[in-house]
Amino acid sequence: MQAVFIHEDDLGLIELLPLSDWQFCENELKEIQCFAREHADPSGIGWTDIYMRGRPPFDLSGLRITRQSIIDLIGGELVLFDRVMTGYSTYAEPLEGTIAFGLDSGPVIYVLSNEQDLAAATCIEPTARDIKSEEALTRVLLRLGEGNQLLLVDRLRGLLANLSDADSVSSYMGRRLLRDSSAPSSARH
């Protein structure tokens, strides 16, 4: 497979964190929603200020999930890309220390590793483009949740999911599709 490009604005919009960050993330999603309402541009296009996310109290690297274990979990379901690029518009640069998996039509899951080869951040591109992609994403999320106390935080849609709970993952995927189908086309990524 070839290189994958992840727009810099999408980095970290949907990420996996330790489940112990649930309360922090739930509170922050509420703050983001309030901030967005308070700072909506009167024209209806965009906002008048930028929200700076806080740093969660627990770091993903604390779970000691190795890069190789993620390759083993995801590799049978999604294809490993050769290179990961990020940037904006026509500017692109390599996203060092990162691997990414996906299908031709999505989803893209990317993993940034630290110096000890532990997952320091695991994120998901905001959109999966077809039902095959959504089904693959569901299977991958459940695999990642096996034996790992992981939380999926979707800041784009304001949703959380416990990846070790199949009902939570199923509910997330359903609400994700519902929110995407009801959003105006200009609000979608």
Phi and psi in degrees as a GROMACS rama.xvg file:
@    title "Ramachandran Plot"
@    xaxis  label "Phi"
@    yaxis  label "Psi"
@TYPE xy
-95.5611  -164.018  GLN-2
-75.5915  153.627  ALA-3
-119.14  140.972  VAL-4
-109.167  128.207  PHE-5
-118.355  116.791  ILE-6
-59.9804  139.045  HIS-7
-58.141  -29.0744  GLU-8
-69.7234  -21.2324  ASP-9
-88.9534  -11.618  ASP-10
-61.5837  119.131  LEU-11
81.7269  2.38945  GLY-12
-62.27  -39.749  LEU-13
-124.889  116.241  ILE-14
-140.587  162.792  GLU-15
-102.347  133.758  LEU-16
-134.344  168.113  LEU-17
-60.8007  142.442  PRO-18
-56.8458  -26.3736  LEU-19
-66.0253  -10.0062  SER-20
-89.1063  4.81444  ASP-21
-53.5013  -54.4022  TRP-22
-61.4571  -43.2787  GLN-23
-57.8532  -48.0938  PHE-24
-68.1262  -39.3663  CYS-25
-60.3003  -44.6993  GLU-26
-64.9256  -41.4942  ASN-27
-66.8448  -37.6338  GLU-28
-61.3539  -38.8793  LEU-29
-63.7169  -43.7009  LYS-30
-61.9975  -40.823  GLU-31
-62.6974  -43.6035  ILE-32
-62.8055  -43.9679  GLN-33
-63.6373  -45.1577  CYS-34
-59.788  -43.8379  PHE-35
-61.8865  -41.8923  ALA-36
-65.4562  -44.0312  ARG-37
-67.9008  -27.6135  GLU-38
-113.823  19.8929  HIS-39
-66.3718  133.016  ALA-40
-66.5773  135.143  ASP-41
-56.9784  -25.0934  PRO-42
-72.0026  -14.6794  SER-43
89.1978  -0.579102  GLY-44
-117.547  105.393  ILE-45
87.5447  -162.619  GLY-46
-134.768  164.627  TRP-47
-96.774  -3.55037  THR-48
-153.648  167.953  ASP-49
-113.057  132.18  ILE-50
-88.9368  129.607  TYR-51
-102.29  115.943  MET-52
-64.8362  147.496  ARG-53
-83.6296  164.124  GLY-54
-89.8392  126.522  ARG-55
-61.1023  152.352  PRO-56
-67.1809  -27.264  PRO-57
-116.458  139.522  PHE-58
-100.199  142.658  ASP-59
-58.3831  -36.1738  LEU-60
-62.6725  -21.1736  SER-61
-64.8794  -20.3723  GLY-62
-80.647  -10.1337  LEU-63
59.2562  41.058  ARG-64
-85.8801  121.257  ILE-65
-83.5778  156.893  THR-66
-56.9532  -43.63  ARG-67
-63.8734  -38.7564  GLN-68
-65.5501  -32.9378  SER-69
-69.88  -41.6958  ILE-70
-58.1939  -43.5986  ILE-71
-64.4307  -39.1985  ASP-72
-72.7146  -40.4635  LEU-73
-95.7403  -29.4119  ILE-74
-54.0798  -31.7172  GLY-75
-76.6982  -17.1932  GLY-76
-102.489  -40.7736  GLU-77
-122.955  158.742  LEU-78
-90.9909  139.692  VAL-79
-80.6652  124.815  LEU-80
-74.8353  154.089  PHE-81
-72.3016  -40.627  ASP-82
-142.936  152.895  ARG-83
-120.002  125.294  VAL-84
-118.019  152.098  MET-85
-140.303  166.563  THR-86
152.373  -149.781  GLY-87
-154.319  155.966  TYR-88
47.0374  -120.013  SER-89
-96.7121  -2.06247  THR-90
-88.1215  130.886  TYR-91
-144.101  144.633  ALA-92
-142.976  155.808  GLU-93
-63.9803  142.137  PRO-94
-95.9591  91.9145  LEU-95
-59.6354  145.219  GLU-96
70.5827  21.0014  GLY-97
-122.749  139.641  THR-98
-118.307  155.349  ILE-99
-141.644  148.978  ALA-100
-126.546  151.498  PHE-101
-177.86  -174.894  GLY-102
-118.765  168.013  LEU-103
-56.3024  -33.6322  ASP-104
-104.462  14.0052  SER-105
102.664  175.046  GLY-106
-78.3111  165.82  PRO-107
-115.605  123.676  VAL-108
-114.805  125.661  ILE-109
-122.992  146.232  TYR-110
-126.643  120.62  VAL-111
-95.6823  130.253  LEU-112
-107.473  152.147  SER-113
-94.6456  -172.614  ASN-114
-63.9455  -26.2138  GLU-115
-89.1131  9.42235  GLN-116
65.7107  27.3295  ASP-117
-98.4786  149.046  LEU-118
-64.6806  117.55  ALA-119
-96.9966  -25.6052  ALA-120
-157.136  136.811  ALA-121
-129.45  121.916  THR-122
-131.459  163.059  CYS-123
-126.678  135.088  ILE-124
-60.0151  142.421  GLU-125
-59.504  -26.7201  PRO-126
-125.102  138.425  THR-127
-107.345  139.633  ALA-128
-97.7923  -7.24365  ARG-129
-157.796  171.693  ASP-130
-62.7753  -36.1305  ILE-131
-59.7454  -41.3297  LYS-132
-66.2797  -42.2262  SER-133
-63.7483  -40.7281  GLU-134
-65.5261  -41.3301  GLU-135
-64.319  -42.1115  ALA-136
-61.9061  -42.1498  LEU-137
-59.2263  -47.8451  THR-138
-61.4912  -41.8632  ARG-139
-66.2825  -42.7849  VAL-140
-61.0209  -42.444  LEU-141
-65.3862  -39.0965  LEU-142
-62.6353  -44.3864  ARG-143
-63.0016  -32.099  LEU-144
-76.8043  -17.8286  GLY-145
-66.3007  115.346  GLU-146
76.69  -0.935842  GLY-147
-122.29  130.513  ASN-148
-84.5245  82.4027  GLN-149
-112.764  143.488  LEU-150
-112.966  133.14  LEU-151
-98.9957  123.859  LEU-152
-114.593  120.662  VAL-153
-110.111  93.6844  ASP-154
-72.0874  -25.345  ARG-155
-64.4704  -41.3404  LEU-156
-105.863  -6.27532  ARG-157
72.0019  39.5849  GLY-158
-124.099  152.061  LEU-159
-127.514  152.105  LEU-160
-149.08  138.87  ALA-161
-88.4354  112.526  ASN-162
-73.3495  -10.7033  LEU-163
-91.4408  4.93832  SER-164
-122.355  108.578  ASP-165
-58.5469  -36.5972  ALA-166
-65.7061  -38.1669  ASP-167
-65.5312  -41.6861  SER-168
-66.2231  -43.9319  VAL-169
-61.9786  -43.4214  SER-170
-62.2698  -43.7039  SER-171
-59.056  -48.5973  TYR-172
-62.0698  -39.3695  MET-173
-65.3887  -45.6845  GLY-174
-67.7305  -33.9033  ARG-175
-61.7052  -48.6899  ARG-176
-64.4157  -40.871  LEU-177
-62.3132  -45.7564  LEU-178
-65.8037  -38.9709  ARG-179
-65.7802  -39.9056  ASP-180
-74.0838  -23.2899  SER-181
-96.2067  -7.90997  SER-182
-77.1964  142.214  ALA-183
-61.6285  148.001  PRO-184
-57.3521  -29.5396  SER-185
-72.2419  -17.7693  SER-186
-92.4954  -8.59294  ALA-187
-85.3028  152.33  ARG-188
